[in-house]
Amino acid sequence: MYEQRIDLLRASIIGAPSFCRSPPFSAAEERMTKNDVVFANRRRFLAGKHLGYNFFIVSWAPYGPYWSNLRSIASVEILSAQRLHALQAIRADDEVSNRVDDKRQTRPQNYKSGGNYSITLVCDPRTTTARYRNGLRDLMGVVKDKLSLSRVALVSKPNTLPLHLAVLRATNHSPSTPPDDHHLATLLSLGDASRATASALIESLMDRLQRTGDTSVALKCLLTIHHIIRRGPFILQDQLSIFPSSGGRNHLKLSAFHDGATATTWALSTWVRWYGRYLEILLSASRTLGFFLTSSSCTVEREKVEETISSIMNPDLIRDVDSLIGVIEEMCKAPDSLLLEGNKLLYEIMGLMGGDYLSAVNEVLLRLDEFKERLSCLSFGESVELACCLKRLEDCKDRLLVLFTIKKPSIELLWGITGELVDGVAMVKMYGEGGGKLVSLGQRERLSESSRFGDRILKSSDSVQFSSGRFDLSRLSSLTLGAAECTV
């Protein structure tokens, strides 16, 4: 046996030198230079398949670009001097907690016979264990993010790779920070290309939301959806509004979400379920209204509704008010704010909710103001439906004052008009219970559902008692005869 230097490598070759200078020497040279990748690879044991997630972790992964990427991630994120210094407190706590069970007594240097000296280490194992778990969870989150980025870079198609990377970067595992503005801006700009690109982006975001069991990732996915609703491009909002193609009210499917890793994540799971349900109701209300409630890109559609509000039928107006009040009611179901202190994710959520509240107030105020002018033209059934909506809105007032400390003239005006309409609708209901209501067409200046037939049937000075809020042409003769009898 002797050592032979091959370039920069030193190989131990068994055999006589004269024998090893022949084909075995060339075989060793070929093995260490030409086929060094195969020589450096790992054997595919059964343990690597079952314990290494199908040879996916760094200790079992085959040699290649994927293993090199994992190695660089481990060197930078786990074994670097900065990371080791950041985790020094965790290692120190773990060291102390291990000494708690070892109740050793030490003697001081000035120990004298007859003296009884002892030093006892006292430490709360629950505190150290919680800190250790939180630090380990944060570290595992960083590793998961890096692994996800590496996996996507290897398996994604070139045309969809930027979309998946943008979703992963905006919804990382960092528990204390909301989605970065730069990553959100990149994601929103990618969704403004084509319908196919926007659809792929929405599918990637929803897939990320459905697959995760981490509260931080789930909340960031929901925050990203909320930002798409508020300031996303129209084409991206359009793809979000039709997802999924099967429809349904619970399309986010978060009603059973639970993260039981810690007590904090268990409590945050309640926020995930509520926030997902709120976004579902917000999307449903946007479909009813015909535009996204809080979107800055739907200004034109909102102005069209404001201009044509007087021509909208009463049932459609009541349906709009019902959907808007449903959004406000879901706001009031927000979990207790005990976790808000120091949690930037929850602060971000409540900030967006405050903007949604103001937008909902403005839209409800616009429609209630129209109902104030139509109050005498409502049927008994319509007045009952409107009264139920107003009662639901009044029940939310106290909770809204606790959640939002916003002082705007529109909010005070909303509660004032609500009180006036409640009193007015109560009078209409009394007329309805008495067999009908008295409608005076001369009090109406703008065209509406109840006054558009006035020129065909009655003059502006005529009054007639009827049980429905809409005129029926089939009953034209009976109404005309009744009007003649009233005149006589």
C-alpha positions in Angstrom: 0.0 0.0 0.0 1.4 3.4 -0.9 0.1 7.0 -1.4 -0.1 8.5 -4.8 -0.8 12.2 -5.4 -3.4 12.9 -8.2 -3.5 16.6 -8.9 -4.6 18.1 -5.7 -5.9 14.9 -4.2 -4.0 12.2 -2.3 -5.3 8.6 -2.8 -4.2 5.5 -0.8 -3.8 2.7 -3.3 -3.4 -0.9 -2.2 -0.9 -3.0 -4.1 2.6 -2.8 -5.3 3.8 0.4 -7.0 4.7 -1.4 -10.2 1.3 -3.0 -10.3 -0.6 0.1 -9.4 0.9 2.2 -12.1 -1.0 0.2 -14.6 -4.8 0.1 -15.1 -5.8 0.3 -11.4 -3.9 3.7 -11.2 -5.8 5.0 -14.1 -9.1 3.7 -12.7 -8.4 5.5 -9.4 -7.5 8.7 -11.3 -10.7 8.4 -13.3 -12.7 7.8 -10.1 -11.3 10.8 -8.3 -11.4 13.3 -11.2 -13.8 12.4 -14.0 -16.4 10.6 -11.8 -15.9 12.4 -8.6 -19.6 13.4 -8.5 -20.7 9.8 -8.5 -18.0 9.0 -5.9 -19.3 11.8 -3.7 -22.9 10.8 -3.9 -24.8 8.9 -1.2 -26.3 5.5 -1.4 -30.1 5.4 -1.5 -30.8 3.5 1.7 -34.4 2.7 2.8 -33.9 5.0 5.9 -33.3 8.0 3.6 -36.6 7.3 1.8 -38.8 7.1 5.0 -36.9 9.2 7.5 -35.4 11.7 5.0 -38.7 12.6 3.3 -37.8 10.7 0.1 -34.2 11.9 0.2 -35.3 15.5 0.5 -33.3 16.7 3.6 -29.7 17.7 3.4 -28.2 14.6 5.0 -29.9 12.2 2.5 -30.2 14.4 -0.6 -28.2 13.3 -3.7 -25.2 15.3 -4.7 -26.2 18.1 -7.1 -27.6 21.6 -7.4 -30.4 20.9 -4.8 -27.9 19.6 -2.2 -25.5 22.5 -2.9 -28.4 24.9 -2.3 -29.4 23.2 0.9 -25.7 23.3 2.1 -25.4 27.0 1.4 -28.7 27.6 3.3 -27.5 25.6 6.3 -24.2 27.5 6.2 -25.8 30.9 6.2 -29.0 30.5 8.2 -28.0 27.9 10.8 -24.2 27.7 11.2 -23.1 31.2 10.4 -21.5 33.3 13.2 -24.4 35.8 13.1 -27.1 33.0 13.5 -25.1 31.3 16.2 -24.8 34.5 18.1 -28.6 35.2 17.7 -29.4 31.7 19.1 -26.9 32.0 22.0 -29.6 32.8 24.5 -31.6 29.7 23.6 -28.6 27.5 24.1 -27.9 29.1 27.4 -31.5 28.6 28.6 -31.3 25.0 27.5 -28.1 24.5 29.4 -29.5 26.0 32.6 -32.7 24.0 32.3 -30.6 20.8 32.1 -28.8 21.7 35.3 -32.0 22.2 37.2 -32.5 18.5 37.5 -29.0 17.9 38.4 -29.2 19.5 42.0 -25.4 19.6 42.5 -23.9 21.4 45.5 -20.6 23.1 45.2 -18.3 24.2 48.0 -16.6 27.6 48.0 -12.8 27.9 48.1 -12.8 29.2 51.7 -14.7 26.1 52.9 -13.9 25.1 56.5 -14.8 22.0 58.4 -18.0 22.3 60.3 -19.5 24.8 57.8 -22.4 23.9 55.6 -22.3 25.8 52.3 -24.4 25.0 49.3 -25.3 26.7 46.0 -28.6 25.7 44.4 -29.6 26.7 40.8 -33.3 27.8 40.7 -34.9 28.2 37.3 -38.5 28.0 35.9 -38.4 25.2 33.3 -41.7 26.4 31.8 -40.2 29.8 30.8 -37.1 28.3 29.3 -39.0 25.6 27.5 -41.4 28.2 26.0 -38.5 30.4 24.8 -36.7 27.4 23.4 -39.8 26.3 21.5 -40.5 29.7 20.1 -36.9 30.2 19.0 -36.9 26.7 17.4 -40.2 27.4 15.7 -38.8 30.6 14.2 -35.7 28.9 13.0 -37.8 26.1 11.4 -39.9 28.7 9.7 -36.8 30.2 8.1 -35.6 26.8 7.0 -39.1 26.0 5.6 -39.1 29.3 3.6 -35.7 28.6 2.1 -36.6 25.0 1.3 -39.9 26.1 -0.3 -38.1 28.6 -2.5 -35.6 26.0 -3.5 -38.3 23.4 -4.4 -40.3 25.9 -6.4 -37.1 27.0 -8.3 -36.5 23.3 -9.3 -40.0 22.1 -10.2 -41.8 25.2 -11.5 -42.1 26.1 -15.1 -40.2 29.2 -16.3 -43.4 31.2 -17.0 -45.0 30.6 -13.6 -41.8 30.7 -11.5 -42.0 34.5 -10.7 -45.6 34.0 -9.6 -44.8 31.2 -7.1 -41.7 33.1 -5.8 -43.8 36.3 -5.2 -46.4 34.4 -3.3 -43.8 32.6 -1.1 -41.9 35.8 -0.3 -45.1 37.7 0.6 -46.4 34.9 2.9 -43.3 33.8 4.8 -43.2 32.2 8.2 -42.0 35.3 10.1 -44.5 35.6 13.0 -44.1 39.2 13.9 -44.1 41.2 10.6 -46.9 41.7 8.0 -46.2 41.1 4.3 -43.4 43.4 3.0 -44.7 46.3 0.9 -42.1 45.5 -1.8 -43.1 41.9 -2.1 -46.8 42.9 -2.2 -46.1 45.5 -4.9 -44.3 42.8 -6.9 -47.1 40.4 -6.5 -49.8 43.0 -7.6 -47.7 44.1 -10.6 -47.4 40.4 -11.8 -51.1 40.1 -11.7 -51.6 42.9 -14.1 -50.3 41.1 -17.2 -53.0 38.8 -18.6 -55.9 36.7 -17.4 -53.9 33.5 -17.5 -51.2 35.0 -15.4 -53.7 36.5 -12.9 -55.5 33.2 -12.7 -52.3 31.3 -12.0 -51.4 33.8 -9.3 -54.7 33.5 -7.5 -54.5 29.7 -7.7 -51.0 29.7 -6.3 -52.1 32.0 -3.4 -55.1 29.9 -2.6 -53.0 26.7 -2.7 -50.6 28.2 -0.3 -53.5 29.1 2.0 -55.1 25.7 1.9 -51.9 23.7 2.4 -50.4 25.7 5.4 -51.1 24.9 9.0 -49.2 27.9 10.4 -51.2 30.8 11.6 -48.6 33.4 10.5 -48.6 32.1 6.9 -52.5 31.9 6.9 -52.9 35.4 8.2 -50.4 36.7 5.6 -52.3 34.9 2.8 -55.5 36.5 3.9 -53.8 39.9 4.2 -52.6 39.5 0.6 -56.1 38.7 -0.5 -57.4 41.8 1.3 -54.7 44.0 -0.4 -55.8 42.6 -3.7 -59.4 43.6 -3.0 -58.3 47.1 -1.9 -55.6 48.1 -4.4 -55.1 45.2 -6.8 -55.4 45.7 -10.6 -58.8 45.0 -12.1 -57.8 41.8 -13.9 -56.5 40.3 -10.6 -59.6 41.3 -8.7 -61.8 39.8 -11.5 -60.0 36.4 -11.1 -60.4 36.6 -7.4 -64.1 37.3 -7.6 -64.7 34.2 -9.7 -62.6 31.8 -7.7 -63.4 29.0 -7.3 -65.3 28.2 -10.5 -67.7 26.1 -8.4 -68.7 29.1 -6.3 -70.0 28.8 -2.8 -69.9 30.9 0.4 -67.1 29.0 2.2 -64.7 28.9 -0.7 -61.7 29.7 1.5 -62.4 26.6 3.6 -60.9 27.9 6.9 -63.7 27.0 9.2 -61.7 24.1 10.6 -58.3 25.7 10.8 -56.3 25.1 14.0 -52.7 25.5 14.9 -52.0 23.8 18.2 -48.3 24.4 18.3 -48.5 26.8 21.2 -51.2 28.6 23.2 -50.6 31.8 21.2 -51.0 30.0 17.8 -54.2 28.3 19.1 -55.6 31.7 20.0 -54.5 33.2 16.6 -56.3 30.3 14.9 -59.6 32.1 16.0 -58.4 35.2 14.1 -57.6 33.1 11.0 -61.1 31.5 11.0 -62.9 34.9 11.5 -60.7 36.8 9.0 -61.4 34.1 6.3 -65.1 34.3 7.0 -65.1 38.1 6.8 -63.3 38.1 3.4 -65.8 35.6 2.1 -68.7 37.9 3.1 -66.8 40.9 1.7 -66.4 39.1 -1.6 -70.1 38.1 -1.6 -71.2 41.7 -0.9 -69.0 42.9 -3.7 -70.7 40.5 -6.1 -74.1 41.8 -5.0 -73.1 45.5 -5.3 -71.4 45.0 -8.7 -68.0 46.4 -7.5 -65.5 45.8 -4.8 -66.5 47.7 -1.8 -63.1 49.1 -0.7 -61.3 49.0 -4.0 -59.6 52.1 -5.4 -59.8 50.8 -9.0 -63.7 50.6 -8.9 -64.2 54.4 -8.6 -66.0 54.6 -12.0 -68.5 51.8 -11.1 -69.1 53.4 -7.7 -69.9 56.8 -9.4 -72.3 55.1 -11.8 -74.2 53.6 -9.0 -74.4 57.0 -7.2 -75.7 58.7 -10.3 -78.4 56.0 -11.0 -79.3 55.3 -7.4 -82.8 56.9 -7.9 -83.6 54.5 -10.6 -82.8 51.3 -8.7 -85.8 49.2 -7.7 -86.7 49.0 -4.0 -86.0 45.2 -3.7 -82.5 45.8 -5.2 -81.8 48.6 -2.8 -82.9 46.5 0.2 -80.7 43.7 -1.1 -77.7 46.1 -1.3 -78.3 47.4 2.2 -78.7 43.8 3.6 -75.3 42.8 2.1 -73.5 45.9 3.4 -74.9 45.4 6.9 -73.8 41.7 6.7 -70.2 43.0 6.2 -70.6 45.3 9.2 -72.0 42.5 11.3 -69.0 40.3 10.6 -66.7 43.1 11.6 -68.4 43.1 15.0 -67.6 39.4 15.4 -63.8 40.1 15.6 -62.1 38.1 18.4 -61.0 39.8 21.6 -58.1 42.2 21.2 -56.0 40.7 24.0 -53.4 39.5 21.4 -53.3 42.9 19.6 -50.5 44.3 21.8 -47.2 43.9 20.0 -48.6 41.8 17.2 -48.1 43.8 13.9 -50.1 41.3 11.9 -53.2 41.9 13.9 -52.6 45.7 13.8 -52.4 45.5 10.0 -55.7 43.6 9.9 -57.5 46.1 12.1 -56.1 49.0 10.0 -57.6 47.5 6.8 -60.8 46.8 8.7 -61.1 50.5 9.6 -60.9 51.5 5.9 -63.5 48.9 5.1 -65.8 50.3 7.8 -65.7 53.8 6.4 -66.4 52.5 2.9 -69.4 50.5 4.1 -70.7 53.5 6.1 -70.6 55.7 2.9 -72.4 53.1 0.8 -75.1 52.4 3.5 -75.5 56.1 4.0 -76.1 56.7 0.3 -78.8 54.1 0.1 -80.5 55.0 3.4 -80.7 58.6 2.2 -82.5 57.3 -0.9 -84.9 55.3 1.3 -85.6 58.4 3.3 -87.1 60.0 0.2 -88.9 56.8 -0.8 -90.3 56.1 2.6 -93.9 57.0 1.7 -93.7 54.8 -1.4 -92.6 51.6 0.3 -95.0 48.6 0.5 -95.7 46.9 3.7 -93.4 44.0 3.0 -90.6 46.3 1.9 -90.9 48.4 5.0 -90.7 45.2 7.2 -87.5 44.1 5.4 -86.0 47.6 5.8 -87.0 47.7 9.5 -85.2 44.4 10.0 -82.0 45.7 8.3 -82.1 48.9 10.4 -82.5 46.9 13.6 -79.5 44.8 12.8 -77.5 47.9 12.0 -78.5 49.5 15.4 -77.4 46.4 17.2 -73.9 46.8 15.8 -73.4 50.4 17.1 -72.0 49.6 20.5 -69.5 47.0 19.3 -68.4 49.3 16.4 -67.6 52.1 18.9 -65.4 49.7 20.8 -63.5 48.4 17.7 -63.0 51.7 15.8 -62.2 55.0 17.4 -62.9 56.8 14.1 -64.7 60.1 14.3 -66.1 61.1 10.9 -69.2 63.3 10.1 -70.5 60.4 7.9 -70.6 58.1 10.9 -72.7 60.5 13.0 -74.9 61.2 10.0 -75.5 57.4 9.5 -76.8 56.9 13.0 -79.0 60.0 12.7 -80.6 58.8 9.4 -81.0 55.3 10.9 -83.0 56.7 13.8 -85.2 58.8 11.5 -85.9 55.8 9.2 -86.7 53.5 12.1 -89.4 56.0 13.3 -90.7 56.5 9.7 -90.8 52.8 8.9 -92.7 52.2 12.2 -95.4 54.6 10.9 -95.6 52.9 7.5 -96.0 49.6 9.3 -98.9 51.0 11.3 -100.6 52.1 8.0 -99.9 48.7 6.5 -101.4 46.8 9.4 -104.5 48.9 9.0 -105.1 47.7 5.5 -102.9 49.8 3.3 -101.0 53.1 3.1 -101.6 56.5 1.7 -99.2 57.5 -1.1 -98.9 61.1 -2.2 -97.2 61.3 -5.6 -96.8 65.0 -5.4 -94.1 64.7 -2.8 -91.7 63.0 -5.1 -89.4 65.1 -7.3 -87.1 62.5 -8.7 -88.1 59.4 -10.7 -88.2 56.2 -8.8 -89.8 52.8 -8.9 -93.1 54.0 -7.5 -93.4 57.2 -9.4 -92.4 56.2 -12.9 -96.0 55.2 -13.8 -97.6 58.4 -12.4 -98.1 60.2 -15.7 -99.8 57.2 -17.3 -102.4 56.6 -14.5 -102.8 59.5 -12.1 -102.2 63.2 -11.9 -99.8 64.6 -9.3 -102.7 65.9 -7.1 -104.5 62.5 -6.9 -104.2 60.2 -3.9 -105.2 56.6 -3.7 -105.0 53.9 -1.0 -103.5 50.5 -2.1 -101.8 47.6 -0.4 -98.7 47.2 -2.6 -95.8 49.6 -3.2 -95.9 49.0 -7.0 -98.7 49.8 -9.4 -100.2 46.9 -11.4 -101.5 47.7 -14.9 -103.9 44.8 -14.6 -105.8 46.7 -11.8 -105.9 50.0 -13.8 -109.7 50.1 -13.9 -110.2 49.5 -10.2 -107.7 52.2 -9.3 -109.2 54.7 -11.6 -112.7 54.0 -10.3 -111.4 54.4 -6.7 -109.8 57.7 -7.5 -113.1 58.9 -9.0 -115.0 57.9 -5.9 -112.6 59.7 -3.7 -112.9 62.9 -5.7 -116.7 62.8 -5.5 
